[in-house]
Amino acid sequence: GKAALGEEVGVLLCDVSDAGSLATMARQTRLVLNCVGPYRFFGEPVVEACVENGASCIDISGEPQFLEGMYLKYNEKAAEKGVYVVGSCGFDSIPADMGVLYTRDKLKGTLTAVESFLSVKSGPEGVCVHDGTWKSAVYGLADEENLKKLRKKIGYTPVPVIGAKLKKRGFLFYSQEFKEYSIPFMGSDGSVVKRTQRYLHTELQETPVQYGGYVNVGGLGSVIKLMFAGMLFLLLVKFNFGRKLLTKYPEFFSAGRFTKEGPTQKQMDGTSFTMTFFGEGYSEGQDPQKGKPNVKICTEVKGPEPGYIATPIAMVQAAVSLLEDAASLPKRGGVYSPGAAFSKTKLIDRLNKRGVEFSVISKPEV
């Protein structure tokens, strides 16, 4: 019963502290793109207004506590209303989540484990990120205990390990594949991929894939700088005064990587990312519960600057998929991760046409 999109799109002013204005906005649309980070402070009123007023909602949050909190509070209500709330539809975590599904679909056989390695390349101007992302990281790390409590409340069913168990790498290791040092990726990718795999296993009886996400950090000089900055960050984030310092002076504590102004156009133009996936599994006819994996595959997702170019591409194409591939979405509304919502849609095809490209680097080899 919603009105069709007109030639002219007007401007609606709403305020996250004014529930009435959000409700008026949600009643006039089928889908809201929610960009009000840090989401732990501003995200929920938008989700609530959308669910209560029958609009679907997509966000670009990389904050597990917000994403999983919304699942706990609104999944059943969203299902009743027949609306979809899909979190982490930006660089966090569409490349990782959809990349695992792409790798699975390209393997002839059963994929059981994937590791991804993120590389970010920058031009002479360097890389820069707006301090909103910095704040999300500061408050997210400070609140890890509450995330554990939240997960206990949700009572997730364990995801079974199929095939050989994927070994966890150390906090810092030398990657033979890239000839540089790597560390675990600290964003939401791991938790988002796990939620997708749990959903696909419990609801669609698909074989769950184990996942480990890492980021390449460079040579020894980069490692020393990173370790010093990381230790200082982890020390300060534990205390209220430390968090105030970190959020007041992001540029100082991040060696210029995070600023209140965000990146310049030149910085964005000179930056790109590549996420490489190394998958292993069992060839057709092999029982994944017996013996060692006997097939490997390598795939890649690459795209432009992650935060301000790739993220809006991913978000908008996720929105188009939600609106145009309605028959391929999960049958019930609810709160979903991207892979759970879009595994059967044409999202990857849409992204490929717009510069976030998925490809097979090496074919499966037995």
Disulfide bonds with the S-S distance in Angstrom:
none
